[in-house]
Amino acid sequence: MKMDVEFMEYEIIPDLMLSGVLCGTVHSIMGEFHHSVGMIAYLWPMTYNNSQSEESSGKNDLWHLERDKANEISIEWLRMMDHNPNCDTKFSMQDDESYRNDGMELPAILSSSNSSLS
């Protein structure tokens, strides 16, 4: 599975782990964790919406993730996958942006209700 989700890995990977998709269904993931990318350090801390949690009060509960904590979390996730004898999933740290140099034009935006994309 290729995972190029631009900072959403901190929401997606826990769901994949809890659902059993990781270590069960998916055997290989190619992706990256964005905590180590120096040129985007200004984006930290990240804020995520927690409205789908069971503890949610119906409001848009937010949680914040600092860059150093994101690093610790991603290291722990990789350690858990590597050291669990029941987990077949291998994570390959790669960000394949080869599409930029494949000679193909990117699709044009045909129409959008979002005026910022026009």
N, C-alpha and C positions, 0 to 999 in steps of 0.2 A: 504494500500500500504506500503510495506517495502522499505525504502529508505536508502541504505547503499552505499553512493556515495563518501566517503572519500574526504572531502573538496570541492566537487563540489556543495554542497547544496546552496552555495552563488550564483551560476549561475542558478541552476535548479529551486529553489523555486520562484524566480521572474517570470520566464517563466510560471510556473504552475499557479501563481496568475493572471498574465496578460491574459492568455489564457482562464481563467474561470474554469480550471480543479479543482483547489482548490476552495472550497466553493460551487462547483457545482457537479462535477462528483465524486471526491474522498471524502469520508466521514471520513476516518481515515488514519493517517500516523504514522508509527513507524520509528523513526530515531534519529539522533543526530546532534548536531552542534559541530564542532571540536575546537572551540575557548577555551574550558575549559579543554582540556586534557593536563595536565602539562608536561607529558613526551615528547610531540611533540611540545613544545613551540618554539624550535629552527627553526621550519619550517616557522614561521611568519616573515615578512609579506608575504602574498600569492600574486602571480601575475596571472592574468587571461587574456585571449585573448578576445578582444572586437570586433573581425572582423565581427561578424554577425549583429552588430547594424546598424540602418539606418544612423547614423552619420558617419559611417566608411568611410574612404577615400580610401578604397581598400587595405590599408596597414594593417598589423597585429597590430592594436591599442591594447595597454595593459592597464590594470587598476590594481591598487594595493590595497590590503585590509589589514589593520593593525588588530592585534588581538583584541584590545579594541573596535574598530569600528565593528568588526564581532560580538562581544558580544551584542553591542547595537542594531545592525540590527536584530539579531535572537530574542532578547527580543521583539522588536517592531513587528516582523512578528507574533509571538505567541499571542501578545496582540491584534493585528488586527483580527486574526482568532477567538479568544475568545470573543471579544466584538462586533463583527459584527452580528446583528440578522439574516442576510441573509446567513451566513456562517455555513454550517453543519460540516465542517472539524474539527476534533480534532487531535492534534499532541501529540503523546506519546513519551516522551524522553527515548528511549531505543536503545541500540546497541546490538542486539542479535547475539552473536558469538558462539552460542551453537553448531554450526556445527563442531567446533574444538573438541568437546567431544562426538560426536555421534557414534564413533566407525567405521565410514565409512572412507575409504581412499580417499584423495583428488585426483581428476583426474590428470593423468600425461599429460605433454605437449607432444603431438604427433609430431608436426612439427611446426616450426615457421621461418619466414624470419628474425626475430629479433635475432641476434647472442647473445645478452645479456641474452636471455632466455634459451639458449642451455646448 
